[in-house]
Amino acid sequence: MGTDPRLLRDQCERTLERTDFVGIGRREEGKVRDSYIRENERTIVVSDRVSCFDVVVGTLPFKGQVLNQLAAFWFERSKELAPNHVLSVPDPQVSIVRELAPMQVEFVMRGYLTGSSPTSIWTAYEEGAREYCGHALPDGMSAHEPLPEPLLTPTTKAPKGEHDELTSREEIIANGTLTEEVYDKAAKLAHALFADGQAWAASRGLILVDTKYEIALQPDGSLVVVDEIHTPDSSRYWYRDRYERALSEGRAPEALDKEYVRRWLGEQGYRGDGTPPELPIDVRCEASRRYIEAFEQITGRDFEPNTEEPNARIARNLGIEA
């Protein structure tokens, strides 16, 4: 289990920062994923880019491989709860999926009063807010405590380069983004997926703290989960056996997600505005180690890193020219 630190440092020189493939459809670049769209199919290439505060701040070795394979694991595990868009996984960093339009809402589930971003529930609470995304919060809570019950705290879906905005069920229905029926159906699905994810994480010695889901609405009214699910990019994980000790010592629980990078950036005074500071190689390697550890802890499988030049490998596995 685990990955040789020397391999992580070497791979820092071979990260997948950008793709530009020809012959597999129209290219769309997201914060982390490059998509190629044709007819009813989308080829998603998961890069090694890391995004914090809705800004791409660098690359992490093997990050794309971890995200793609962990999403595939969760999609397979949760398919009885909810249909998903995956058709095949032809490369460690590629998924071919059905082309579906997600709702213009991200369904964010939170189980704990935590977070360090300007829009996090703990940031709002610490500043005195006792209502968050339409939910009343009790007085007297401390950072990292479990919420009285898991909360769905939706956000808008911002275009690349812009920030997602907090919203609420009432605002989403009032402005016509979704009908009451569709929102409540998606909310029920988000709660079910989160409960299942938390139960599995607990069985693996982890706490699934919070996560986000993207959901597409089919013409027949059915819902399909798209994008990713329960990855370290879309979710926060803590070690269950270290959680109580961290709280008793007045520190944040150890995270297996990009919160490590977010906190490092915050320590440098960066909160999402302007040009981010360059990530040192030690920070990149430690963040990568945590991503890999998350994969192994969640799945119970050894992570098998592929060190080939990624663009050439992906082109070969897709049967196209690099």
C-alpha positions in Angstrom: 0.0 0.0 0.0 1.1 3.5 -0.6 3.4 5.0 -3.3 7.2 5.6 -3.2 7.9 9.3 -2.4 10.6 9.3 -5.1 8.0 8.2 -7.7 5.7 11.0 -6.7 8.5 13.6 -7.1 9.5 12.2 -10.5 5.9 12.2 -11.6 5.6 15.9 -10.8 7.5 16.3 -14.2 4.9 14.2 -16.0 1.6 15.5 -14.9 -1.3 15.9 -17.3 -2.0 19.6 -17.3 -3.8 20.0 -20.7 -5.1 17.8 -23.5 -5.9 18.7 -27.1 -7.1 15.6 -28.9 -8.5 15.6 -32.4 -11.2 13.3 -33.8 -13.2 12.5 -30.6 -15.5 15.5 -30.6 -15.8 19.2 -29.6 -13.5 20.0 -26.7 -14.7 21.7 -23.5 -12.2 22.5 -20.7 -13.4 22.5 -17.1 -11.4 23.3 -14.0 -10.2 19.7 -13.8 -11.7 17.7 -16.7 -11.3 18.1 -20.4 -14.4 16.8 -22.2 -14.8 15.8 -25.9 -18.4 15.8 -27.0 -20.0 14.2 -30.1 -23.6 13.2 -30.6 -24.9 11.5 -27.4 -21.4 10.6 -26.0 -18.8 12.5 -24.0 -15.2 11.4 -23.4 -14.0 12.8 -20.1 -10.3 13.1 -19.6 -9.5 13.8 -15.9 -6.4 15.9 -15.8 -4.0 16.3 -12.9 -5.1 19.9 -12.3 -6.1 20.9 -8.8 -8.8 23.5 -8.2 -9.2 25.4 -4.9 -11.5 28.4 -4.3 -12.8 27.7 -7.8 -9.4 28.5 -9.3 -6.9 26.1 -10.9 -3.8 26.3 -8.7 -1.4 23.7 -10.2 -1.1 20.0 -10.8 -0.7 16.9 -8.5 1.0 13.7 -9.6 -1.4 10.8 -10.3 -4.4 12.9 -9.2 -6.4 12.3 -12.5 -5.8 8.6 -12.2 -7.1 8.5 -8.6 -10.2 10.6 -9.4 -11.2 8.7 -12.4 -10.8 5.3 -10.9 -12.4 6.2 -7.6 -15.4 7.8 -9.4 -15.7 4.5 -11.4 -15.6 2.6 -8.1 -18.4 4.7 -6.5 -20.6 4.7 -9.7 -20.5 1.0 -9.8 -21.2 0.7 -6.1 -24.1 3.1 -6.1 -25.8 2.1 -9.4 -28.6 0.3 -7.5 -29.5 3.6 -5.8 -29.2 5.8 -8.8 -28.5 5.4 -12.5 -25.3 7.0 -13.7 -23.8 8.1 -17.0 -20.7 5.8 -17.3 -20.4 3.7 -20.4 -16.7 2.6 -20.1 -13.4 3.4 -18.6 -10.8 2.8 -21.3 -7.8 4.5 -19.6 -6.8 5.2 -16.0 -7.7 8.9 -16.6 -10.6 8.6 -19.1 -14.3 7.7 -18.8 -16.7 7.5 -21.7 -20.2 8.5 -20.6 -23.6 9.4 -22.0 -23.9 13.0 -22.9 -26.5 14.5 -20.5 -27.2 18.0 -19.4 -26.8 18.4 -15.6 -29.2 20.7 -13.7 -27.9 24.2 -13.0 -27.6 23.3 -9.3 -24.9 21.5 -7.4 -26.4 19.4 -4.6 -24.0 19.8 -1.7 -24.5 17.5 1.3 -22.9 18.4 4.6 -22.7 16.3 7.8 -20.4 18.5 9.8 -19.8 22.1 10.7 -16.5 22.6 9.0 -14.6 24.1 6.1 -12.1 26.9 5.4 -13.4 28.4 2.2 -15.2 31.8 2.2 -18.5 30.0 1.5 -18.1 27.1 3.9 -20.7 26.5 6.6 -18.1 26.9 9.4 -16.9 30.2 8.0 -20.5 31.5 7.9 -21.2 30.2 11.4 -18.0 31.6 12.9 -19.0 35.0 11.5 -22.4 34.8 13.3 -24.7 33.4 10.7 -27.4 31.1 12.1 -29.1 30.4 8.9 -27.3 28.7 6.0 -28.9 27.9 2.6 -32.3 28.1 4.2 -31.4 25.9 7.2 -31.5 27.1 10.8 -28.3 26.4 12.8 -28.3 26.1 16.6 -26.1 28.3 18.9 -23.2 26.9 20.8 -21.6 24.7 18.2 -17.9 24.3 17.6 -15.8 23.7 14.5 -15.9 20.2 13.1 -18.8 19.0 15.2 -21.5 16.9 13.5 -24.6 18.8 12.4 -27.8 17.8 14.1 -28.7 16.1 10.8 -27.1 16.1 7.3 -28.1 19.2 5.4 -28.5 19.8 1.6 -26.9 23.2 0.9 -27.2 23.8 -2.8 -25.1 26.1 -4.9 -25.4 27.6 -8.4 -23.2 26.2 -11.1 -20.8 28.9 -12.1 -19.1 29.1 -15.5 -15.3 28.4 -15.5 -13.5 31.3 -13.9 -16.4 32.3 -11.7 -17.4 31.3 -8.2 -20.4 29.1 -7.4 -22.9 30.9 -5.2 -24.8 29.6 -2.2 -28.5 29.3 -2.6 -31.5 27.5 -1.1 -34.5 25.3 -2.0 -36.7 28.4 -1.7 -34.6 30.5 -4.1 -34.1 27.7 -6.6 -37.9 27.2 -6.8 -38.7 30.9 -6.7 -36.4 31.8 -9.6 -37.6 29.0 -11.8 -34.3 27.1 -11.9 -36.1 23.9 -10.8 -39.7 23.0 -10.0 -40.6 22.0 -6.5 -41.2 18.4 -7.6 -37.9 18.1 -9.4 -35.9 19.7 -6.5 -37.4 17.5 -3.9 -36.9 14.4 -6.0 -33.2 15.3 -6.5 -32.9 16.2 -2.8 -34.2 12.8 -1.8 -31.6 11.1 -4.1 -28.8 13.3 -2.7 -29.7 12.3 0.9 -29.8 8.6 0.0 -26.5 8.7 -1.8 -24.9 10.6 1.1 -26.2 8.1 3.7 -24.9 5.2 1.7 -21.6 6.9 1.2 -21.2 7.7 4.9 -22.1 4.1 5.8 -19.5 2.7 3.4 -16.8 5.2 4.5 -17.5 4.2 8.2 -16.9 0.6 7.3 -13.5 1.6 5.9 -12.5 3.6 8.9 -13.4 7.0 7.5 -15.9 9.8 7.9 -17.5 11.1 4.7 -17.9 14.7 6.0 -19.4 16.4 3.0 -19.8 16.0 -0.8 -21.5 17.4 -3.9 -23.6 15.7 -6.6 -24.4 16.7 -10.1 -27.6 15.3 -11.4 -29.2 15.3 -14.8 -33.0 15.3 -15.5 -34.1 12.9 -18.2 -37.1 13.8 -20.5 -39.1 11.0 -18.8 -38.5 12.7 -15.4 -35.9 10.2 -14.2 -32.6 11.3 -12.6 -29.1 10.3 -13.5 -26.0 11.0 -11.5 -23.2 12.6 -13.6 -19.7 14.1 -13.4 -18.1 12.4 -10.3 -19.2 10.9 -7.0 -17.5 10.7 -3.6 -14.0 11.5 -4.9 -11.4 13.6 -2.9 -12.2 16.5 -5.2 -15.9 16.5 -4.6 -15.9 15.2 -1.0 -14.2 15.7 2.4 -12.9 12.6 4.3 -11.6 12.3 7.8 -10.0 9.4 9.6 -12.6 8.1 12.1 -10.1 6.9 14.7 -8.3 10.3 14.7 -11.3 12.5 14.8 -12.0 12.7 18.5 -8.3 13.2 19.4 -8.1 16.1 16.9 -11.1 17.8 18.5 -9.8 17.3 22.0 -6.5 18.8 21.0 -8.3 21.8 19.4 -7.1 21.1 15.9 -8.7 20.2 12.6 -9.2 16.5 11.8 -6.7 15.1 9.4 -8.2 15.2 5.9 -7.8 12.9 2.9 -8.8 15.4 0.3 -7.7 18.7 -1.3 -8.5 20.6 2.0 -4.7 20.1 2.6 -3.9 22.2 -0.4 -6.7 24.7 0.4 -5.3 25.2 3.9 -1.7 25.7 2.6 -3.0 28.3 0.2 -4.8 30.0 3.0 -1.7 30.1 5.1 0.0 32.0 2.2 -2.9 34.5 2.3 -4.5 33.3 -0.8 -8.3 32.9 -0.8 -9.2 32.7 -4.5 -8.5 36.2 -5.7 -5.6 37.0 -8.1 -2.8 34.7 -9.1 -2.3 31.8 -6.7 1.2 31.1 -5.3 3.1 28.3 -6.9 2.6 25.0 -5.1 6.0 23.7 -3.8 6.9 20.1 -4.8 6.6 18.9 -1.2 3.0 20.2 -1.0 2.2 18.6 -4.4 3.6 15.3 -3.3 1.9 15.3 0.1 -1.4 16.2 -1.5 -0.9 13.3 -4.0 0.0 10.9 -1.2 -3.3 11.8 0.5 -5.3 11.3 -2.7 -3.7 7.9 -3.2 -4.3 7.0 0.4 -7.9 7.9 0.0 -8.3 5.6 -3.0 -6.7 2.7 -1.1 -8.6 3.3 2.1 -12.0 3.6 0.4 -11.7 0.8 -2.1 -9.5 -1.6 -0.2 -7.3 -2.0 -3.3 -3.7 -1.1 -4.0 -3.3 1.9 -6.3 -1.5 1.0 -9.4 0.2 4.1 -10.8 0.7 4.4 -14.5 3.9 6.4 -15.2 3.6 6.5 -19.1 3.5 9.9 -20.7 -0.2 10.5 -20.3 -1.2 12.1 -23.6 0.4 9.4 -25.7 -1.1 6.6 -23.5 -4.6 8.1 -23.6 -4.4 8.5 -27.4 -3.3 4.9 -27.8 -6.1 3.6 -25.5 -8.7 5.7 -27.4 -7.4 4.6 -30.7 -6.5 8.1 -32.0 -3.4 10.0 -32.9 -1.6 11.9 -30.1 
